Amino acid sequence: MSKCRWLVVRGCVLVLLGCAGCLRAETLVIAGDIWCPVNCQPGSERPGIFVELAREIFAEAGIEVQYKALNWARTLQMVRRGELNAAVGAGVEDAPDFLFGTTPVASSRNCFFTRQASYWRFTGIASLAGQRLGVINDYSYGDQLNAYIALHHGDSERIQIAAGDTALTLNISKLTHGRVDVVLENAWGMQAMLASLGHTGELREAGCRVPDVPIYLAFSPVLASSPRYVALFEQGVQRYRANGRLQALLDAYGVQRP
């Protein structure tokens, strides 16, 4: 074989190998604010229920899942614009224009937390009168609470809204220092955050919003790849429910299946 012909053959082989690498390189990017155990610190041994589940399901289709921690408002904006594939742990109320499967991975229980010395309890919207309530920007807490927050937005004696990557930490600090009276937060997320800060048991749960809210991996409404990803994830969740793998994962994180 002439040197010229050998170079041509070698070049073709390299092109084919390069194309094969491209086929293997499909990547799906998901994000959310840290809400352990739903999604935890990127790069950690236990990155969260949704992250582990998504990686296992999409790996079966040869798709790599990358996970980023971003504040919630930014996550929703980027997924809505197609700059990210999916938001982790979203409820339908968070982003009704996103693409959802039919099977939730888990349910979110939003509860009210006070300092231990408080005797206040949540018994309905009317019971919030006189309380400075700490919430997080662009979170959905259900129609009634969302309406209450919108009504009193801008009145710091009623509502204080934290934003950014450390919003929950900020709300906990404001509560412990007496700058708010009550913080509304997912029960798992609050307990995990208190544990990570070394403050387990320092706050008091003072009632919860009902009913619990189903939460999903919610995909971008503008990306052509989203319907395929929704279908793959939905099939995976149903399969893992049936074979017990989903329950084992939830048990590992101490979470009950809806």
Rosetta blueprint (number, residue, H / E / L):
1 M L
2 S L
3 K H
4 C H
5 R H
6 W H
7 L H
8 V H
9 V H
10 R H
11 G H
12 C H
13 V H
14 L H
15 V H
16 L H
17 L H
18 G H
19 C H
20 A H
21 G H
22 C H
23 L H
24 R H
25 A L
26 E L
27 T E
28 L E
29 V E
30 I E
31 A E
32 G E
33 D L
34 I L
35 W E
36 C L
37 P L
38 V L
39 N E
40 C L
41 Q L
42 P L
43 G L
44 S L
45 E L
46 R L
47 P L
48 G L
49 I H
50 F H
51 V H
52 E H
53 L H
54 A H
55 R H
56 E H
57 I H
58 F H
59 A H
60 E L
61 A L
62 G L
63 I L
64 E E
65 V E
66 Q E
67 Y E
68 K E
69 A E
70 L L
71 N L
72 W H
73 A H
74 R H
75 T H
76 L H
77 Q H
78 M H
79 V H
80 R H
81 R H
82 G L
83 E L
84 L L
85 N L
86 A E
87 A E
88 V E
89 G E
90 A E
91 G L
92 V L
93 E L
94 D L
95 A L
96 P L
97 D L
98 F L
99 L E
100 F L
101 G L
102 T L
103 T L
104 P L
105 V L
106 A E
107 S E
108 S E
109 R L
110 N E
111 C E
112 F E
113 F E
114 T E
115 R E
116 Q L
117 A L
118 S L
119 Y L
120 W L
121 R L
122 F L
123 T L
124 G L
125 I H
126 A H
127 S H
128 L H
129 A L
130 G L
131 Q L
132 R L
133 L E
134 G E
135 V E
136 I E
137 N L
138 D L
139 Y L
140 S L
141 Y L
142 G L
143 D H
144 Q H
145 L H
146 N H
147 A H
148 Y H
149 I H
150 A H
151 L H
152 H L
153 H L
154 G L
155 D L
156 S L
157 E L
158 R L
159 I E
160 Q E
161 I E
162 A E
163 A L
164 G L
165 D L
166 T L
167 A H
168 L H
169 T H
170 L H
171 N H
172 I H
173 S H
174 K H
175 L H
176 T H
177 H L
178 G L
179 R L
180 V L
181 D L
182 V E
183 V E
184 L E
185 E E
186 N E
187 A H
188 W H
189 G H
190 M H
191 Q H
192 A H
193 M H
194 L H
195 A H
196 S H
197 L H
198 G L
199 H L
200 T L
201 G L
202 E L
203 L E
204 R E
205 E E
206 A E
207 G E
208 C E
209 R L
210 V L
211 P L
212 D L
213 V E
214 P E
215 I E
216 Y E
217 L E
218 A E
219 F E
220 S L
221 P L
222 V L
223 L L
224 A L
225 S L
226 S H
227 P H
228 R H
229 Y H
230 V H
231 A H
232 L H
233 F H
234 E H
235 Q H
236 G H
237 V H
238 Q H
239 R H
240 Y H
241 R H
242 A H
243 N H
244 G L
245 R H
246 L H
247 Q H
248 A H
249 L H
250 L H
251 D H
252 A H
253 Y H
254 G L
255 V L
256 Q L
257 R L
258 P L
